[in-house]
Amino acid sequence: MEFGLKGRIALVPAASKGIGFGVAKVLASEGCKVVISSRNQDSIRKATEQIVRETGNREAYGFKADLTSREDVDQLLVSARQKIGSIDILAYNTGPPKPGTLTELTESDWDYGIKLLLMSATRLAKGIVPEMVKKQWGRLIFITSTTLRQPITNLLLSNTVRLSLAGLSKSLATEFGPKGITSNGIMQGHILTDRQRQIAEDVSRRTGKSVEDAMKQALLDVPAGRYGTVDEIGYLVAFLASDRASYINGAMIPIDGGMIKSVF
Ligand code: NAD
């Protein structure tokens, strides 16, 4: 596909595997220069090499950064700037929060979840938006979850803390829309990654079902009858990042095979 993204600089955090990796790979295949990060040096190096190998785009750079650490986030932005320049596209992604109910989650689980799911997004946006304002062009794309619209049993952290990203994205859309910046979010449903297996293992522990049966059961609510792929998330992100989507601002778009049942 041709989205007109050649030469744009994109940052995709939490991208050594799963959705972040898929998004970074699609953006690289569209000609973006991509910066990816995750907590482990070796896995982010391997992911970067895989993107270069599979897309033929040599402009992929990997950095170690734990999104729950303010210092790491600050350093990630400095390294990205030094290596390739100021960021045009933030495809915000993060690691999965711990599953659990109100009784199971501890005070420190909540602290960690808030740092992971909310503070990392505000810190990245705060660090990047001033450069976008100077250029009068930018794309903020917050990869969230269908839990914003329809809570999932036993995923209390995701159901609760992630909702704040809807407020953040909408507020940034209003504040920076006049500066040529769009801010949107996507709410993905069941996408086939290790996270789905982690959730199925949690269901299996609670119910005694096998992990395979738990994975099949999750699809009963999905009219499309299958898991989504990380490439499908990547193509939606690429479209939102393109000039063709410049009139989409402040939207929160589901990509879930029809799983969300509400009309609005
Ligand atoms: P994944 O487990 O496959 O990949 C997560 C990535 O995040 C990995 O690269 C990991 O190294 C990185 N990571 C984890 N903690 C980190 C931290 N503290 N700092 C930096 N990097 C960190 O997960 P995924 O399926 O790709 O999910 C990505 C996000 O989307 C998660 O927040 C997840 O909860 C959410 N989500 C996933 C699905 C799905 O169906 N897969 C659905 C809705 C929401």
Residues whose N, C-alpha, C, O or C-beta is under 5 A from the ligand:
A	BS01	NAD	A14 A15 S16 K17 G18 I19 G20 S37 S38 R39 A65 D66 L67 T68 T94 G95 P96 P97 T144 S145 T146 Q188 G189 H190 I191 T193 D194 R195 Q196
